[in-house]
Amino acid sequence: MQKLFTLLFCLTFTFLQAQDIAVLKYSGGGDWYGNPTALPNLIEFCNQNIGTKINTKPESVEPKSTDIFSYPFLHMTGHGNVFFSEEDAQNLRNYLISGGFLHIDDNYGMRPYIEKELKKVFPNLELQELPADHPLFSSAFNFPEGLPKIHEHDGKRPQAFGITYQNRLILLFTFESDLGDGWENQEVHNDPQQVREKALKMGANIVKYAFEN
């Protein structure tokens, strides 16, 4: 028990010293590498607008690796299947309860897979929709109606779901919004500037909230 406490203390201290983001490289066949220009663009926006100093070339890390503990923020995206082994799930659980944060952005089609795999990580915790007045939506820029709609797929409203542990939001799942598409280079999706700016501002809110809570 003492060794576990010491480990968690050291990991929390590492998070407090770090301000970097990594992409989660998961198994299952889904395109974890989707939206390759998205995260670098978001990081650049954050560094220019909310005072962060994040490495502009994010690394990729596997969920079972101890490398995830070097990053206070993990980003995950894709369209298809997701699979966490028991080793992945246990490591992710330890990472999240010791101060880490995971943002999962559904690039379309992830939801049934991610909901199933998250039960391995937290068997007794559920994804809960965040209300529009959650501090996440006003941490840097104001979104009084909650998560914005960036790309249309099925005519469904955008939703932000979270998992909270000991009164701290440790995981965010953004659904039917497609923030990552809005973060990508303009020529990828030909989004208007105001749409891209809205996506980047919401992304900056997520980063700021995660780093400060």
Secondary structure as GFF3:
##gff-version 3
##sequence-region A 1 213
A	DSSP	alpha_helix	2	17	.	.	.	ID=ss1
A	DSSP	beta_strand	21	24	.	.	.	ID=ss2
A	DSSP	alpha_helix	38	49	.	.	.	ID=ss3
A	DSSP	beta_strand	59	61	.	.	.	ID=ss4
A	DSSP	three_ten_helix	66	70	.	.	.	ID=ss5
A	DSSP	beta_strand	73	78	.	.	.	ID=ss6
A	DSSP	alpha_helix	86	97	.	.	.	ID=ss7
A	DSSP	beta_strand	101	106	.	.	.	ID=ss8
A	DSSP	alpha_helix	111	121	.	.	.	ID=ss9
A	DSSP	beta_strand	128	129	.	.	.	ID=ss10
A	DSSP	three_ten_helix	135	138	.	.	.	ID=ss11
A	DSSP	beta_strand	159	165	.	.	.	ID=ss12
A	DSSP	beta_strand	168	175	.	.	.	ID=ss13
A	DSSP	alpha_helix	179	183	.	.	.	ID=ss14
A	DSSP	alpha_helix	186	189	.	.	.	ID=ss15
A	DSSP	alpha_helix	193	212	.	.	.	ID=ss16
###
